[in-house]
Amino acid sequence: MSDETNIGADADEELVARCRGGDVEAFEGLVRRHEKRMINVAYRITGNFDDACEVVQDAFVSAYRNLKKFRGGSRFSTWLCSIVLNLSRNRLRQSMTRAGREAVSIGNPSSAEAESPALEPASEGASPLAELELKEVREKVKRCLEALEAEFREAMVLRDVQGFSYAEIGGMLGLAEGTVKSRLHRARESVRECLKRALGGLG
């Protein structure tokens, strides 16, 4: 664990202790520290930015109500991410059920574009063509990630996007580290093959 991670974990421990003592502002500090990262996780799982925001809001409410159950056996961020994952899975199942009833096409490019959070602006020196190609690549990566089965997508998001350790991921998903590594390997291979097919038209 890096020094920066240790410092972050120590700061979380202090804020959690203050929360348990009734300090509401301390919990607001935890929200500020982790909100963006948790929204990223939820968005990668649900594929919908509005759903992700609602999931994370619900996750923080749940974390606040159950803070006394957090024993400190893991980092606060790991415990919080477990809550986000569970709620994201539930929201994804609800969305898929609703989409099936409404017969809405989930492959509509304009719909997916509208739901995506804004991409970071390219550097000032990038040409319009370069910006367009970069946007296309990001969208194709997103679609390849969304095409994975949920269990493989979760492993890849937690490791390759969020940087959690294998042990932390195993704890969140209730899996042995070897199983996490196996799922991650399969997820990476699937995304690699998907991108080979998807990016063939960009060259």
C-alpha positions as a Markdown table, in Angstrom:
| # | Residue | x | y | z |
|---|---|---|---|---|
| 1 | Met | 0.0 | 0.0 | 0.0 |
| 2 | Ser | 1.5 | 3.4 | -1.0 |
| 3 | Asp | 2.2 | 6.2 | 1.4 |
| 4 | Glu | -0.6 | 8.2 | -0.3 |
| 5 | Thr | -3.0 | 5.4 | 0.2 |
| 6 | Asn | -2.0 | 5.1 | 3.9 |
| 7 | Ile | -2.5 | 8.8 | 4.4 |
| 8 | Gly | -6.0 | 8.6 | 2.8 |
| 9 | Ala | -6.9 | 5.6 | 5.0 |
| 10 | Asp | -5.8 | 7.4 | 8.1 |
| 11 | Ala | -7.9 | 10.5 | 7.1 |
| 12 | Asp | -10.9 | 8.2 | 6.6 |
| 13 | Glu | -10.4 | 6.6 | 10.0 |
| 14 | Glu | -10.4 | 10.0 | 11.7 |
| 15 | Leu | -13.5 | 11.1 | 9.9 |
| 16 | Val | -15.3 | 7.8 | 10.7 |
| 17 | Ala | -14.4 | 8.2 | 14.3 |
| 18 | Arg | -15.8 | 11.7 | 14.4 |
| 19 | Cys | -19.0 | 10.5 | 12.6 |
| 20 | Arg | -19.5 | 7.9 | 15.3 |
| 21 | Gly | -19.3 | 10.7 | 17.8 |
| 22 | Gly | -22.1 | 12.5 | 16.1 |
| 23 | Asp | -20.2 | 14.9 | 13.9 |
| 24 | Val | -22.3 | 15.3 | 10.7 |
| 25 | Glu | -19.7 | 17.5 | 9.0 |
| 26 | Ala | -17.2 | 14.6 | 9.2 |
| 27 | Phe | -19.5 | 12.4 | 7.1 |
| 28 | Glu | -19.8 | 15.3 | 4.6 |
| 29 | Gly | -16.0 | 15.1 | 4.5 |
| 30 | Leu | -16.2 | 11.4 | 3.6 |
| 31 | Val | -18.7 | 12.2 | 0.9 |
| 32 | Arg | -16.4 | 14.8 | -0.7 |
| 33 | Arg | -13.5 | 12.4 | -0.6 |
| 34 | His | -15.2 | 9.4 | -2.2 |
| 35 | Glu | -18.2 | 10.7 | -4.2 |
| 36 | Lys | -16.5 | 11.1 | -7.5 |
| 37 | Arg | -14.8 | 7.7 | -7.4 |
| 38 | Met | -18.0 | 5.9 | -6.3 |
| 39 | Ile | -20.0 | 7.5 | -9.1 |
| 40 | Asn | -17.3 | 6.3 | -11.5 |
| 41 | Val | -17.7 | 2.7 | -10.2 |
| 42 | Ala | -21.5 | 2.9 | -10.3 |
| 43 | Tyr | -21.5 | 4.3 | -13.8 |
| 44 | Arg | -19.2 | 1.6 | -15.2 |
| 45 | Ile | -21.6 | -1.0 | -13.7 |
| 46 | Thr | -24.9 | 0.5 | -14.6 |
| 47 | Gly | -24.0 | 2.3 | -17.8 |
| 48 | Asn | -26.3 | 5.2 | -16.9 |
| 49 | Phe | -25.0 | 8.4 | -15.3 |
| 50 | Asp | -28.3 | 9.4 | -13.7 |
| 51 | Asp | -28.7 | 5.9 | -12.2 |
| 52 | Ala | -25.1 | 6.0 | -11.0 |
| 53 | Cys | -25.7 | 9.3 | -9.1 |
| 54 | Glu | -28.8 | 7.9 | -7.5 |
| 55 | Val | -27.0 | 4.7 | -6.5 |
| 56 | Val | -24.2 | 6.6 | -4.9 |
| 57 | Gln | -26.6 | 8.8 | -3.0 |
| 58 | Asp | -28.4 | 5.8 | -1.7 |
| 59 | Ala | -25.0 | 4.2 | -0.8 |
| 60 | Phe | -23.9 | 7.1 | 1.3 |
| 61 | Val | -27.3 | 7.1 | 3.1 |
| 62 | Ser | -26.9 | 3.4 | 3.8 |
| 63 | Ala | -23.3 | 3.8 | 4.9 |
| 64 | Tyr | -24.3 | 6.6 | 7.3 |
| 65 | Arg | -27.1 | 4.5 | 8.8 |
| 66 | Asn | -24.8 | 1.4 | 9.2 |
| 67 | Leu | -21.6 | 3.1 | 10.2 |
| 68 | Lys | -21.6 | 1.4 | 13.6 |
| 69 | Lys | -21.4 | -2.0 | 11.7 |
| 70 | Phe | -18.2 | -0.9 | 10.0 |
| 71 | Arg | -15.5 | -2.6 | 12.1 |
| 72 | Gly | -12.5 | -1.2 | 10.3 |
| 73 | Gly | -11.3 | -4.6 | 9.1 |
| 74 | Ser | -10.9 | -3.0 | 5.7 |
| 75 | Arg | -10.5 | 0.5 | 4.4 |
| 76 | Phe | -13.7 | 2.7 | 4.5 |
| 77 | Ser | -13.5 | 3.1 | 0.7 |
| 78 | Thr | -13.5 | -0.7 | 0.3 |
| 79 | Trp | -16.5 | -1.1 | 2.5 |
| 80 | Leu | -18.3 | 1.8 | 0.8 |
| 81 | Cys | -17.5 | 0.4 | -2.7 |
| 82 | Ser | -19.1 | -3.0 | -1.6 |
| 83 | Ile | -22.3 | -1.1 | -0.9 |
| 84 | Val | -22.1 | 0.7 | -4.2 |
| 85 | Leu | -21.6 | -2.5 | -6.1 |
| 86 | Asn | -24.6 | -4.2 | -4.5 |
| 87 | Leu | -26.9 | -1.2 | -5.2 |
| 88 | Ser | -25.5 | -0.9 | -8.8 |
| 89 | Arg | -26.3 | -4.6 | -9.4 |
| 90 | Asn | -29.8 | -4.1 | -8.2 |
| 91 | Arg | -30.3 | -0.9 | -10.3 |
| 92 | Leu | -28.9 | -2.7 | -13.4 |
| 93 | Arg | -31.3 | -5.6 | -12.9 |
| 94 | Gln | -34.2 | -3.2 | -12.5 |
| 95 | Ser | -33.2 | -1.3 | -15.6 |
| 96 | Met | -32.9 | -4.4 | -17.7 |
| 97 | Thr | -36.3 | -5.6 | -16.6 |
| 98 | Arg | -37.8 | -2.2 | -17.4 |
| 99 | Ala | -36.1 | -2.1 | -20.8 |
| 100 | Gly | -37.5 | -5.5 | -21.6 |
| 101 | Arg | -41.0 | -4.4 | -20.7 |
| 102 | Glu | -40.7 | -1.2 | -22.7 |
| 103 | Ala | -38.9 | -2.8 | -25.6 |
| 104 | Val | -36.4 | 0.1 | -25.7 |
| 105 | Ser | -33.3 | -0.4 | -27.8 |
| 106 | Ile | -30.3 | -0.1 | -25.4 |
| 107 | Gly | -28.0 | 0.1 | -28.4 |
| 108 | Asn | -29.2 | 3.6 | -29.5 |
| 109 | Pro | -26.0 | 5.6 | -30.0 |
| 110 | Ser | -27.7 | 8.9 | -29.4 |
| 111 | Ser | -29.2 | 7.7 | -26.1 |
| 112 | Ala | -25.9 | 6.3 | -24.9 |
| 113 | Glu | -24.2 | 9.5 | -25.8 |
| 114 | Ala | -26.7 | 11.6 | -23.8 |
| 115 | Glu | -26.3 | 9.4 | -20.7 |
| 116 | Ser | -22.5 | 9.6 | -20.7 |
| 117 | Pro | -20.8 | 12.0 | -18.4 |
| 118 | Ala | -18.8 | 14.7 | -20.2 |
| 119 | Leu | -15.4 | 13.7 | -21.5 |
| 120 | Glu | -12.4 | 15.6 | -20.3 |
| 121 | Pro | -11.4 | 18.2 | -22.9 |
| 122 | Ala | -8.5 | 17.3 | -25.1 |
| 123 | Ser | -5.4 | 19.4 | -25.0 |
| 124 | Glu | -5.4 | 22.8 | -26.8 |
| 125 | Gly | -3.0 | 21.5 | -29.4 |
| 126 | Ala | -5.2 | 18.6 | -30.5 |
| 127 | Ser | -6.8 | 18.9 | -33.9 |
| 128 | Pro | -10.6 | 18.4 | -34.4 |
| 129 | Leu | -9.9 | 15.1 | -36.1 |
| 130 | Ala | -7.7 | 13.9 | -33.3 |
| 131 | Glu | -10.4 | 14.9 | -30.8 |
| 132 | Leu | -13.0 | 13.0 | -32.8 |
| 133 | Glu | -10.9 | 9.9 | -33.0 |
| 134 | Leu | -10.1 | 10.0 | -29.3 |
| 135 | Lys | -13.8 | 10.4 | -28.5 |
| 136 | Glu | -14.6 | 7.4 | -30.8 |
| 137 | Val | -12.0 | 5.2 | -29.1 |
| 138 | Arg | -13.3 | 6.1 | -25.6 |
| 139 | Glu | -16.8 | 5.3 | -26.7 |
| 140 | Lys | -15.7 | 1.9 | -28.1 |
| 141 | Val | -13.8 | 1.1 | -24.9 |
| 142 | Lys | -17.0 | 1.9 | -23.0 |
| 143 | Arg | -19.1 | -0.3 | -25.2 |
| 144 | Cys | -16.7 | -3.2 | -25.0 |
| 145 | Leu | -16.7 | -2.9 | -21.2 |
| 146 | Glu | -20.5 | -2.8 | -21.1 |
| 147 | Ala | -20.6 | -5.9 | -23.3 |
| 148 | Leu | -18.9 | -8.0 | -20.6 |
| 149 | Glu | -21.0 | -10.2 | -18.3 |
| 150 | Ala | -21.5 | -8.4 | -15.0 |
| 151 | Glu | -19.1 | -10.6 | -13.0 |
| 152 | Phe | -16.2 | -9.9 | -15.4 |
| 153 | Arg | -17.0 | -6.2 | -15.8 |
| 154 | Glu | -17.0 | -5.7 | -12.0 |
| 155 | Ala | -13.5 | -7.3 | -11.7 |
| 156 | Met | -12.1 | -5.2 | -14.5 |
| 157 | Val | -13.7 | -1.9 | -13.2 |
| 158 | Leu | -12.4 | -2.5 | -9.6 |
| 159 | Arg | -8.9 | -3.5 | -10.7 |
| 160 | Asp | -8.1 | -1.7 | -13.9 |
| 161 | Val | -10.2 | 1.4 | -13.5 |
| 162 | Gln | -10.2 | 2.0 | -9.7 |
| 163 | Gly | -7.0 | 0.2 | -8.8 |
| 164 | Phe | -8.2 | -1.8 | -5.8 |
| 165 | Ser | -5.9 | -4.7 | -4.8 |
| 166 | Tyr | -6.8 | -8.3 | -5.5 |
| 167 | Ala | -7.4 | -8.9 | -1.8 |
| 168 | Glu | -9.8 | -5.9 | -1.6 |
| 169 | Ile | -11.7 | -7.0 | -4.7 |
| 170 | Gly | -11.9 | -10.5 | -3.3 |
| 171 | Gly | -13.4 | -9.1 | -0.1 |
| 172 | Met | -15.9 | -7.0 | -2.0 |
| 173 | Leu | -17.0 | -9.8 | -4.3 |
| 174 | Gly | -16.7 | -12.7 | -1.8 |
| 175 | Leu | -14.2 | -14.5 | -4.0 |
| 176 | Ala | -10.7 | -16.0 | -3.6 |
| 177 | Glu | -7.9 | -13.9 | -5.1 |
| 178 | Gly | -7.2 | -16.6 | -7.6 |
| 179 | Thr | -10.8 | -16.4 | -8.9 |
| 180 | Val | -10.5 | -12.6 | -9.1 |
| 181 | Lys | -7.3 | -12.9 | -11.2 |
| 182 | Ser | -9.0 | -15.5 | -13.4 |
| 183 | Arg | -12.0 | -13.3 | -14.0 |
| 184 | Leu | -9.8 | -10.3 | -14.7 |
| 185 | His | -7.7 | -12.2 | -17.2 |
| 186 | Arg | -10.8 | -13.3 | -19.1 |
| 187 | Ala | -12.3 | -9.8 | -18.9 |
| 188 | Arg | -9.1 | -8.3 | -20.4 |
| 189 | Glu | -9.0 | -10.9 | -23.2 |
| 190 | Ser | -12.6 | -10.2 | -24.0 |
| 191 | Val | -12.1 | -6.4 | -24.1 |
| 192 | Arg | -9.0 | -6.8 | -26.2 |
| 193 | Glu | -10.7 | -8.9 | -28.8 |
| 194 | Cys | -13.7 | -6.6 | -28.8 |
| 195 | Leu | -11.5 | -3.6 | -29.4 |
| 196 | Lys | -9.6 | -5.3 | -32.2 |
| 197 | Arg | -13.0 | -5.7 | -34.0 |
| 198 | Ala | -14.3 | -2.3 | -33.0 |
| 199 | Leu | -11.2 | -0.3 | -33.9 |
| 200 | Gly | -10.6 | -2.0 | -37.2 |
| 201 | Gly | -12.5 | 0.7 | -39.0 |
| 202 | Leu | -10.5 | 3.6 | -37.5 |
| 203 | Gly | -7.2 | 2.9 | -39.2 |
